[in-house]
Amino acid sequence: MSSTETETPAETDTRPFRERVADGGAQVIAFRLGGELHACDIALVEEVVTRRAVHPLPDMPPRLLGVLRLRGELIPVLDLAPLLDMRLGEGQRPAVLVVPFGEARIGIAADAADEVMSVPAEAFRPAPHTGGDRDHYVVGLARLEGRLVNLIDLAEMLRAQATLNGDER
């Protein structure tokens, strides 16, 4: 088998997640947020960290929960739930999806990490338009293993967050 036959679509397909999942399906990592099951492109996530404390810092913006100490690295952890009109669960340590962000890495907080899933194109349905900001981030819905999963464009959420932070300076 040649190397091109063994590569996964996430490694070779550079189209936006929204297009890939609608056209041919995609692999996602599922996580719980606000009591609902969500999923994002697995190609973005380097690792998932669970049961680790996020250490708050003084005078942080509301979406920055604190930092996660991971193998000597301090990783800022963001709460992107408000972008989806949701809230993180309180009183528990969040699961953190660690993703590259420019030259650094950041963490995205979730209530819990679930599993890696394949989303076949036939399971995908475009998200209904609500007219709000959420339309930019919710790619669609998929019924997987009898569960309804909200598919989100994490890369777009991070771009929006970077823009918001740039405008505040």
C-alpha contacts under 8 A as a table, 3 or more apart, distances in Angstrom:
res1	aa1	res2	aa2	distance
1	M	5	E	6.28
1	M	6	T	7.22
2	S	5	E	5.44
2	S	6	T	6.92
3	S	6	T	5.36
3	S	7	E	6.45
4	T	7	E	5.43
7	E	11	E	6.40
7	E	12	T	7.00
8	T	11	E	5.43
8	T	12	T	6.72
9	P	12	T	5.23
9	P	13	D	5.40
9	P	26	A	7.59
10	A	13	D	5.53
10	A	14	T	7.49
10	A	26	A	7.36
10	A	27	Q	7.63
10	A	43	A	6.04
11	E	14	T	7.76
11	E	43	A	7.68
13	D	20	R	7.70
15	R	19	E	6.38
15	R	20	R	6.27
16	P	19	E	5.53
16	P	20	R	6.40
17	F	20	R	5.09
17	F	21	V	6.03
17	F	26	A	7.95
17	F	41	D	6.63
17	F	153	D	6.59
18	R	21	V	5.70
18	R	22	A	6.36
18	R	139	V	5.68
18	R	153	D	6.98
19	E	22	A	5.28
19	E	23	D	6.02
20	R	23	D	5.29
20	R	24	G	5.82
20	R	25	G	6.06
20	R	26	A	6.44
21	V	24	G	5.74
21	V	25	G	4.07
21	V	26	A	5.05
21	V	119	V	7.11
21	V	120	P	7.58
21	V	121	A	6.23
21	V	124	F	7.20
22	A	25	G	6.14
22	A	121	A	5.71
22	A	124	F	6.42
22	A	125	R	7.81
22	A	126	P	7.85
23	D	121	A	6.09
24	G	120	P	6.65
24	G	121	A	5.00
25	G	118	S	7.30
25	G	119	V	5.10
25	G	120	P	4.30
25	G	121	A	4.28
25	G	122	E	7.91
25	G	124	F	7.67
26	A	41	D	7.31
26	A	118	S	5.86
26	A	119	V	5.23
26	A	120	P	6.67
26	A	121	A	7.86
27	Q	41	D	6.34
27	Q	42	I	5.88
27	Q	43	A	7.95
27	Q	116	V	6.98
27	Q	117	M	5.68
27	Q	118	S	4.39
27	Q	119	V	5.98
28	V	39	A	5.76
28	V	40	C	5.21
28	V	41	D	4.61
28	V	42	I	4.56
28	V	43	A	7.91
28	V	116	V	5.63
28	V	117	M	5.36
28	V	118	S	6.25
28	V	119	V	7.16
29	I	39	A	5.27
29	I	40	C	5.67
29	I	41	D	6.50
29	I	42	I	5.25
29	I	113	A	7.95
29	I	114	D	7.23
29	I	115	E	5.69
29	I	116	V	4.35
29	I	117	M	6.21
30	A	37	L	6.70
30	A	38	H	5.56
30	A	39	A	4.07
30	A	40	C	6.76
30	A	113	A	6.38
30	A	114	D	5.04
30	A	115	E	5.30
30	A	116	V	6.13
30	A	117	M	7.11
30	A	149	V	7.90
31	F	37	L	5.81
31	F	38	H	5.40
31	F	39	A	5.95
31	F	110	A	6.57
31	F	111	D	7.35
31	F	112	A	5.61
31	F	113	A	4.25
31	F	114	D	4.81
31	F	115	E	7.28
32	R	35	G	6.15
32	R	36	E	5.53
32	R	37	L	4.68
32	R	38	H	6.00
32	R	110	A	6.14
32	R	111	D	5.34
32	R	112	A	5.10
32	R	113	A	6.30
32	R	114	D	6.95
33	L	36	E	5.46
33	L	37	L	6.49
33	L	38	H	6.88
33	L	81	A	7.16
33	L	86	M	7.42
33	L	87	R	7.31
33	L	88	L	6.14
33	L	89	G	7.62
33	L	110	A	5.44
33	L	111	D	5.21
33	L	112	A	7.26
34	G	81	A	7.78
34	G	86	M	5.66
34	G	87	R	5.40
34	G	88	L	5.58
34	G	89	G	6.39
34	G	111	D	7.21
36	E	149	V	7.84
36	E	150	N	8.00
37	L	148	L	7.14
37	L	149	V	5.24
37	L	150	N	6.36
38	H	149	V	5.27
38	H	150	N	4.53
38	H	151	L	5.80
38	H	152	I	6.92
39	A	149	V	6.63
39	A	150	N	6.19
39	A	151	L	4.97
39	A	152	I	6.11
40	C	151	L	5.89
40	C	152	I	5.29
40	C	153	D	6.15
40	C	154	L	6.05
41	D	44	L	5.87
41	D	45	V	7.49
41	D	153	D	7.32
41	D	154	L	7.35
42	I	45	V	5.45
42	I	116	V	7.47
43	A	46	E	7.73
44	L	99	V	5.92
44	L	100	P	7.31
44	L	154	L	7.96
44	L	155	A	7.63
45	V	48	V	7.50
45	V	97	L	6.24
45	V	98	V	5.83
45	V	99	V	4.84
45	V	100	P	7.64
46	E	97	L	7.59
46	E	98	V	5.67
46	E	99	V	5.50
46	E	100	P	7.33
47	E	97	L	6.11
47	E	98	V	5.34
47	E	99	V	7.40
48	V	95	A	6.93
48	V	96	V	5.61
48	V	97	L	4.61
48	V	98	V	6.02
48	V	113	A	7.44
49	V	52	R	6.94
49	V	95	A	5.80
49	V	96	V	5.09
49	V	97	L	6.53
49	V	98	V	7.46
50	T	93	R	7.65
50	T	94	P	6.83
50	T	95	A	4.58
50	T	96	V	6.39
50	T	112	A	7.87
50	T	113	A	7.84
51	R	93	R	5.91
51	R	94	P	7.14
51	R	95	A	6.85
52	R	68	L	7.44
52	R	93	R	6.58
52	R	94	P	7.78
52	R	95	A	7.94
53	A	68	L	6.68
53	A	93	R	6.12
54	V	65	L	7.10
54	V	66	G	5.65
54	V	67	V	5.38
54	V	68	L	4.88
54	V	69	R	7.71
54	V	77	V	7.41
54	V	93	R	7.36
54	V	94	P	7.96
55	H	65	L	7.69
55	H	66	G	5.03
55	H	67	V	5.18
55	H	68	L	6.34
56	P	65	L	6.01
56	P	66	G	4.01
56	P	67	V	6.49
57	L	60	M	6.24
57	L	66	G	5.66
57	L	67	V	7.60
60	M	64	L	6.15
60	M	65	L	7.70
60	M	66	G	7.63
61	P	64	L	5.56
62	P	65	L	7.21
63	R	78	L	5.52
63	R	79	D	4.95
63	R	80	L	6.76
64	L	76	P	7.05
64	L	77	V	5.92
64	L	78	L	4.63
64	L	79	D	6.21
65	L	76	P	7.65
65	L	77	V	5.60
65	L	78	L	5.75
65	L	79	D	6.42
66	G	76	P	5.85
66	G	77	V	5.61
66	G	78	L	7.65
67	V	74	L	5.88
67	V	75	I	5.21
67	V	76	P	4.35
67	V	77	V	5.56
68	L	73	E	7.95
68	L	74	L	5.62
68	L	75	I	5.03
68	L	76	P	6.35
68	L	77	V	6.70
68	L	107	G	7.87
69	R	72	G	6.28
69	R	73	E	5.71
69	R	74	L	4.84
69	R	75	I	6.45
70	L	73	E	5.14
70	L	74	L	6.42
70	L	75	I	7.19
75	I	105	R	6.32
75	I	106	I	5.34
75	I	107	G	6.31
76	P	105	R	7.85
76	P	106	I	5.26
76	P	107	G	5.95
77	V	96	V	7.43
77	V	106	I	5.99
77	V	107	G	4.29
77	V	108	I	5.59
77	V	109	A	6.36
78	L	106	I	7.49
78	L	107	G	6.07
78	L	108	I	5.07
78	L	109	A	6.01
79	D	82	P	7.33
79	D	88	L	7.55
79	D	108	I	6.27
79	D	109	A	5.45
79	D	110	A	7.84
80	L	83	L	5.57
80	L	84	L	7.38
80	L	108	I	6.98
80	L	109	A	7.33
80	L	157	M	7.64
81	A	84	L	5.35
81	A	85	D	6.46
81	A	86	M	4.94
81	A	87	R	5.41
81	A	88	L	6.40
82	P	85	D	4.68
82	P	86	M	5.16
82	P	87	R	6.24
83	L	86	M	7.37
83	L	133	D	7.26
83	L	134	R	6.45
83	L	157	M	7.67
84	L	133	D	7.96
84	L	134	R	5.41
84	L	137	Y	7.62
85	D	134	R	7.44
88	L	109	A	7.87
88	L	110	A	6.68
88	L	111	D	6.10
89	G	92	Q	7.00
89	G	111	D	5.94
92	Q	111	D	7.95
93	R	111	D	7.83
94	P	109	A	5.69
94	P	110	A	5.50
94	P	111	D	5.15
94	P	112	A	6.47
95	A	109	A	5.84
95	A	110	A	5.17
95	A	111	D	5.92
95	A	112	A	5.06
95	A	113	A	5.93
96	V	107	G	5.49
96	V	108	I	5.31
96	V	109	A	4.71
96	V	110	A	6.17
96	V	113	A	7.97
97	L	107	G	5.35
97	L	108	I	5.04
97	L	109	A	6.59
97	L	110	A	7.64
98	V	105	R	6.60
98	V	106	I	5.68
98	V	107	G	4.39
98	V	108	I	6.44
99	V	105	R	5.55
99	V	106	I	5.60
99	V	107	G	6.24
99	V	108	I	7.70
100	P	103	E	7.37
100	P	104	A	6.02
100	P	105	R	4.32
100	P	106	I	6.38
101	F	104	A	5.29
101	F	105	R	5.15
101	F	106	I	6.31
102	G	105	R	7.54
110	A	113	A	6.99
119	V	123	A	6.41
119	V	124	F	7.04
119	V	142	A	7.15
119	V	144	L	7.34
120	P	123	A	5.48
120	P	124	F	6.91
121	A	124	F	5.35
123	A	142	A	5.17
123	A	143	R	5.79
123	A	144	L	7.14
124	F	140	G	6.73
124	F	141	L	5.84
124	F	142	A	4.63
124	F	143	R	7.37
125	R	140	G	5.51
125	R	141	L	5.21
125	R	142	A	6.13
126	P	139	V	6.40
126	P	140	G	4.18
126	P	141	L	6.28
127	A	135	D	7.75
127	A	138	V	6.49
127	A	139	V	5.92
127	A	140	G	3.88
127	A	141	L	5.94
128	P	140	G	7.66
129	H	132	G	7.90
129	H	135	D	5.94
130	T	134	R	7.49
130	T	135	D	6.48
131	G	134	R	7.89
131	G	135	D	6.67
132	G	135	D	5.90
133	D	136	H	5.76
133	D	137	Y	7.51
134	R	137	Y	5.39
134	R	138	V	6.10
135	D	138	V	5.52
135	D	139	V	7.62
136	H	139	V	7.64
136	H	156	E	7.48
137	Y	152	I	5.46
137	Y	153	D	5.14
137	Y	154	L	7.17
137	Y	156	E	6.34
137	Y	157	M	6.13
138	V	150	N	6.94
138	V	151	L	5.93
138	V	152	I	4.45
138	V	153	D	6.27
139	V	150	N	7.75
139	V	151	L	5.43
139	V	152	I	5.28
139	V	153	D	6.18
140	G	150	N	6.15
140	G	151	L	5.24
140	G	152	I	7.23
141	L	148	L	6.80
141	L	149	V	5.60
141	L	150	N	4.75
141	L	151	L	5.63
142	A	148	L	5.78
142	A	149	V	5.22
142	A	150	N	6.71
142	A	151	L	7.22
143	R	146	G	6.06
143	R	147	R	5.41
143	R	148	L	4.59
143	R	149	V	6.20
144	L	147	R	5.22
144	L	148	L	6.41
144	L	149	V	7.01
153	D	156	E	5.43
153	D	157	M	6.48
154	L	157	M	4.95
154	L	158	L	6.20
155	A	158	L	5.17
155	A	159	R	6.23
156	E	159	R	5.01
156	E	160	A	6.17
157	M	160	A	5.13
157	M	161	Q	6.18
158	L	161	Q	4.96
158	L	162	A	6.15
159	R	162	A	5.15
159	R	163	T	6.23
160	A	163	T	5.04
160	A	164	L	6.16
161	Q	164	L	5.07
161	Q	165	N	6.16
162	A	165	N	5.12
162	A	166	G	6.05
163	T	166	G	5.00
163	T	167	D	6.17
164	L	167	D	5.17
164	L	168	E	6.39
165	N	168	E	5.21
165	N	169	R	6.81
166	G	169	R	5.64
